[in-house]
Amino acid sequence: MPSLVKSQNPCNHIGCDKKGPIMKPTVAPFPTTRLRRMRATPALRRLARQNVLTTNDLIWPIFVMDGEDTETPVPSMPGVTRKTVDRAVVAAKEAHALGIPAICIFPYTGMEARTEDCEMAWDPDNVSNRTIRAIKDAVPDIAIMTDIALDPYNINGHDGFVENGEIVNDRTVEALVKMALAQAEAGADILGPSDMMDGRIAAIRSALESDKYQNVTILSYTAKYASSFYGPFRDAVGASSALTGDKNTYQMDPANSDEALRLVERDLNEGADMIMVKPGMPYLDICRRVKDTFGVPTYAYQVSGEYAMLMAAAENGWLDSDKVILESLLSFKRAGCDGILTYFAPRIAKALSG
Ligand SMILES: NCc1[nH]cc(CCC(=O)O)c1CC(=O)O
């Protein structure tokens, strides 16, 4: 006889070992239960489908640069270009027409924009802030996300100030606050601190509150790992040659998992509205733990190296590109994410609408 098994399990994920009473899914013995019945036709599969990817889940990261009416390809990211401000506006229009809710801006900077004191980072007229204003003007309904970190403007490529070989925390946080306010002033809707300094969310939140920007949201790069999957991005923003050393003293050790939960709790307490796990596919376990533990708006960043891997295999004919891209993005939904930053956003928005 099939029986309802009462277990000590609060969580209906098979294999989850958290303590507490809940019902386990019931499986009668074969042939009473044939799990293939529900997979037999497209209609039944659609009815049984648990997770869906929609265009509403997508945030599109783009690279912007100085100049006019130009795009330059990023060799390690086939199909991705750096765009001048006017071309970024065209991209935002395209994204909006496709139903993509948000676009995320990263500046490409040459060595001439980089100094030790990183002053360009909070210049109201730096290329990011000019892009924010231009997009807000032309496409007011698309949400604009930013990146807060000093690396595009830092002579040594680090996300914080470097003093005697050390990436210093508190002085960096003061600069990040100035950067955040300049981006809010330009019209950003979502601020994305990606620097991994301690205390930056509280400092940014408090500055926004006291300076008329109460409704500006923060999507914190909370569990950001010191990953080698960022290589192509560093090419795209011109940071590869600038970076001296590594980011291991501020980004997370890829071996750690519990630490991600401490960081999420900390950032939520400090005023983050949304939190991010980064990179994406190699860290789906972290996405799931974060969502189960906190139940807050959770995003993953499918980073440049993940994009490069999928594109390389697709370009060689080794993988069927649209199918693997959709499958990779669905994995984030299954892991509990509410959305994904992905360079595939426009391509997938088209595929989803087609
Ligand atoms: N603050 C920099 C930043 N913001 C987003 C990414 C990576 C994005 C990607 O790889 O697609 C990085 C790179 C880094 O930390 O070195």
The ligand as a Tripos MOL2 file, in Angstrom:
@<TRIPOS>MOLECULE
LIG
   16    16     1     0     0
SMALL
NO_CHARGES

@<TRIPOS>ATOM
      1 N1         33.9630   45.4620  -10.1290 N.3       1 LIG1
      2 C1         34.2490   44.8570  -11.2930 C.3       1 LIG1
      3 C2         33.3070   43.8460  -11.8690 C.ar      1 LIG1
      4 N2         31.9690   44.0230  -12.0170 N.ar      1 LIG1
      5 C3         31.4830   42.9250  -12.7150 C.ar      1 LIG1
      6 C4         32.5420   42.0610  -12.9750 C.ar      1 LIG1
      7 C5         32.5230   40.7570  -13.7190 C.3       1 LIG1
      8 C6         31.4430   40.5520  -14.7260 C.3       1 LIG1
      9 C7         31.7060   39.4700  -15.7170 C.2       1 LIG1
     10 O1         32.7030   38.7400  -15.6780 O.co2     1 LIG1
     11 O2         30.8490   39.3280  -16.6170 O.co2     1 LIG1
     12 C8         33.6890   42.6250  -12.4210 C.ar      1 LIG1
     13 C9         35.0330   42.0040  -12.5390 C.3       1 LIG1
     14 C10        35.9020   41.8790  -11.3680 C.2       1 LIG1
     15 O3         35.4610   41.8570  -10.2170 O.co2     1 LIG1
     16 O4         37.1060   41.8060  -11.5920 O.co2     1 LIG1
@<TRIPOS>BOND
     1     1     2 1
     2     2     3 1
     3     3     4 ar
     4     3    12 ar
     5     4     5 ar
     6     5     6 ar
     7     6     7 1
     8     6    12 ar
     9     7     8 1
    10     8     9 1
    11     9    10 2
    12     9    11 1
    13    12    13 1
    14    13    14 1
    15    14    15 2
    16    14    16 1
@<TRIPOS>SUBSTRUCTURE
     1 LIG1         1 GROUP 0 **** ****
